[in-house]
Amino acid sequence: MKKLLLILGMWLAMMGVALAQININTATKEQLDGLKGIGPAKAQAIVDYRTKNGPFKTVDDLEKVNGIGPATMKDIRGDITVAAGKGADKADAKKDAKAEKADAKKDVKGDKADAKKDAKADKSDAKKDVKADKSDAKKDVKADKADAKKDAKADKADAKKDAKADKADAKKDAKADKSDAKKDAKGDKADAKKDAKGDKADAKKDAKADKADAKKDAKGDKADAKKDAKGDKADAKKDAKADDKKDDAKADKK
């Protein structure tokens, strides 16, 4: 119903502008230039064709002019006529309106067919896209699985390599520690020997010093004893002399 009303409306519109149509047999270049899709060059071509071949018998004869085809005719069909009188204009307008109605009906039918075709194509594309997406998803899952397997294998290889390297390092460190311990033990032994030798030399030196000190002390003690004995002897002699003097004084007193 809507399509019918649309076609009817177009027909009425064409009837309404029928009186304003341009007669392509009498129109000037400027009037022709005012039609949709007709520029100065095509307007001049129409005038030249009309001058050379005489008046157009129907509006469809306009397609004989170079540069004017079905598309242009579709745009200007309702705006042109070849009739000379009012009655002829009306008949021509009616004919053009009928042609426009047929074109509109054909366009509607074509649009419907195109819409159906597009819908079918869209459905097919959608189905194709879903299938492609499913295929891509399956492919991605497979690729991810392969990558995960590859990564796991690489990780295992790296772990094995690291373990081997750690073992080698540990062995190397143990060897180095053993060498250092041996070297330290040798150094400690050498130091102990050196210290023992030094202690022996110090003891010998101390013993020698002690012996010298003892000898010196003994000599000093002997000298002191001799000095003391000499002093004691002198004191004894002095005391004896004093006693003798005392005895003599006592004797004289008697």
C-alpha positions in Angstrom: 0.0 0.0 0.0 2.8 2.4 0.9 4.6 1.7 -2.4 1.3 2.4 -4.3 0.9 5.7 -2.5 4.5 6.6 -3.3 4.0 5.8 -7.0 0.7 7.8 -7.0 2.5 10.7 -5.3 5.2 10.8 -7.9 2.6 10.7 -10.7 0.7 13.6 -9.2 4.0 15.5 -8.8 4.7 14.9 -12.4 1.3 16.1 -13.4 1.7 19.2 -11.3 4.9 20.3 -13.1 3.6 19.3 -16.5 2.8 22.9 -17.4 6.3 24.0 -16.5 8.0 21.5 -18.8 10.6 22.7 -21.3 10.0 22.0 -25.0 13.3 20.6 -26.2 12.4 21.6 -29.8 12.1 25.3 -29.0 14.2 25.8 -25.8 17.2 28.0 -25.9 20.7 26.8 -24.9 20.2 28.7 -21.6 16.9 27.0 -20.8 18.4 23.6 -21.6 21.4 24.4 -19.4 19.0 24.8 -16.5 17.9 21.1 -16.6 19.4 18.7 -14.1 22.5 17.0 -15.4 22.6 19.2 -18.6 25.5 21.6 -18.6 26.5 24.2 -21.3 28.3 21.5 -23.4 25.3 19.1 -23.5 22.9 22.0 -24.0 24.9 23.1 -27.1 25.0 19.5 -28.3 21.1 19.4 -28.1 20.8 22.6 -30.1 23.3 21.4 -32.7 21.6 18.0 -33.1 18.2 19.8 -33.4 19.6 22.1 -36.1 21.1 19.3 -38.1 18.4 16.7 -37.8 15.2 18.7 -37.2 12.8 18.7 -34.2 12.7 15.7 -31.8 9.6 13.5 -32.3 9.7 12.2 -28.8 11.6 13.0 -25.6 13.3 9.6 -25.9 15.0 10.8 -29.1 17.1 13.0 -26.8 19.2 9.9 -26.1 20.5 10.2 -29.6 22.4 13.3 -28.6 26.0 12.4 -27.7 26.6 12.5 -23.9 22.9 11.9 -22.9 22.0 8.4 -21.7 19.3 6.6 -19.7 20.6 8.0 -16.4 20.3 11.6 -17.6 16.9 10.9 -19.2 15.6 9.5 -15.9 16.5 12.8 -14.2 15.0 15.1 -16.8 12.2 13.1 -18.3 9.5 14.9 -16.2 10.9 18.3 -17.0 10.9 18.1 -20.8 8.4 17.7 -23.7 8.3 17.8 -27.5 4.6 18.9 -27.8 3.7 22.3 -29.3 0.2 22.8 -27.7 -1.4 22.6 -24.2 -3.3 19.4 -25.1 -0.2 17.9 -26.4 1.7 19.0 -23.4 -0.8 17.3 -21.2 -0.7 14.1 -23.2 3.0 14.1 -23.2 3.1 14.8 -19.5 0.7 11.9 -19.0 2.9 9.7 -21.1 6.0 10.8 -19.2 4.2 10.3 -15.8 3.3 6.8 -16.9 7.0 6.2 -17.9 8.0 7.6 -14.5 5.5 5.4 -12.7 6.9 2.4 -14.6 10.5 3.4 -13.8 9.5 3.9 -10.1 7.8 0.5 -10.0 10.8 -1.0 -11.6 13.1 0.7 -9.1 11.1 -0.5 -6.2 11.1 -4.0 -7.5 14.9 -3.7 -8.1 15.4 -2.3 -4.7 13.4 -5.1 -3.2 15.4 -7.7 -5.2 18.7 -6.0 -4.2 17.6 -5.9 -0.5 16.8 -9.6 -0.6 20.1 -10.3 -2.4 22.0 -8.2 0.2 20.2 -9.9 3.1 21.1 -13.3 1.6 24.7 -12.2 1.0 24.9 -10.8 4.6 23.5 -14.1 6.0 26.1 -16.0 3.9 28.9 -13.7 5.0 27.8 -14.0 8.6 27.8 -17.8 8.4 31.1 -17.7 6.6 32.5 -15.4 9.3 31.3 -17.6 12.1 32.9 -20.6 10.4 36.1 -18.6 9.9 36.1 -17.5 13.6 35.5 -21.0 14.7 38.4 -22.2 12.5 40.6 -19.4 13.8 39.7 -20.1 17.4 40.5 -23.8 16.9 43.8 -22.9 15.1 44.7 -20.4 18.0 44.0 -23.1 20.6 46.2 -25.5 18.7 48.9 -22.9 18.3 48.7 -22.0 22.1 48.9 -25.7 22.9 52.0 -26.1 20.7 53.6 -23.0 22.2 52.9 -24.2 25.7 54.5 -27.6 24.9 57.4 -25.8 23.3 57.8 -23.5 26.3 57.6 -26.4 28.8 60.3 -28.3 26.8 62.5 -25.2 26.7 61.9 -24.7 30.5 62.8 -28.3 31.2 66.0 -27.9 29.1 66.9 -24.7 30.9 66.3 -26.3 34.3 68.5 -29.3 33.3 71.2 -26.9 32.0 71.0 -24.8 35.2 71.2 -27.9 37.4 74.2 -29.1 35.5 75.8 -25.6 35.8 75.0 -25.5 39.5 76.6 -29.0 40.0 79.7 -27.9 38.1 79.9 -24.7 40.2 79.4 -26.6 43.4 82.2 -29.1 42.4 84.4 -26.2 41.5 83.7 -24.4 44.7 84.3 -27.6 46.7 87.6 -28.1 44.9 88.5 -24.4 45.6 87.5 -24.8 49.3 89.7 -27.9 49.6 92.6 -26.2 48.0 92.1 -23.2 50.2 91.9 -25.4 53.3 95.0 -27.3 52.3 96.8 -24.0 51.6 95.6 -22.6 55.0 96.7 -25.8 56.8 100.1 -25.5 55.2 100.3 -21.9 56.1 99.2 -22.6 59.7 101.8 -25.4 59.9 104.5 -23.0 58.6 103.3 -20.3 61.0 103.3 -22.8 64.0 106.8 -24.0 63.0 108.0 -20.4 62.7 106.3 -19.5 66.0 107.9 -22.6 67.7 111.3 -21.6 66.3 110.8 -18.1 67.5 109.6 -19.3 71.0 112.7 -21.6 71.2 115.0 -18.7 70.2 113.2 -16.4 72.7 113.5 -19.1 75.5 117.2 -19.6 74.7 117.7 -15.9 74.7 115.7 -15.5 78.0 117.7 -18.4 79.5 121.0 -16.8 78.5 119.8 -13.4 79.9 118.6 -15.1 83.1 122.0 -16.9 83.4 123.8 -13.6 82.8 121.6 -11.9 85.3 122.1 -14.7 87.8 125.9 -14.5 87.3 125.8 -10.8 87.7 123.6 -11.1 90.8 125.9 -13.8 92.2 128.9 -11.5 91.6 127.2 -8.6 93.1 126.1 -10.7 96.1 129.8 -11.9 96.5 131.0 -8.4 96.3 128.4 -7.3 98.8 129.3 -10.2 101.1 133.0 -9.4 100.8 132.3 -5.7 101.5 130.1 -6.7 104.4 132.7 -9.1 105.7 135.3 -6.3 105.4 133.0 -3.9 107.2 132.2 -6.4 109.9 136.0 -7.1 110.3 136.7 -3.3 110.5 133.9 -2.9 113.0 135.1 -5.9 115.0 138.7 -4.4 115.0 137.3 -1.0 115.9 135.3 -2.5 118.7 138.3 -4.6 119.9 140.4 -1.4 119.9 137.7 0.4 121.8 137.5 -2.4 124.3 141.3 -2.4 124.7 141.3 1.3 125.2 138.6 1.0 127.7 140.4 -1.8 129.5 143.6 0.3 129.6 141.7 3.2 131.0 140.2 1.0 133.7 143.6 -0.4 134.6 145.1 3.0 134.9 142.4 4.1 137.2 143.2 1.3 139.6 
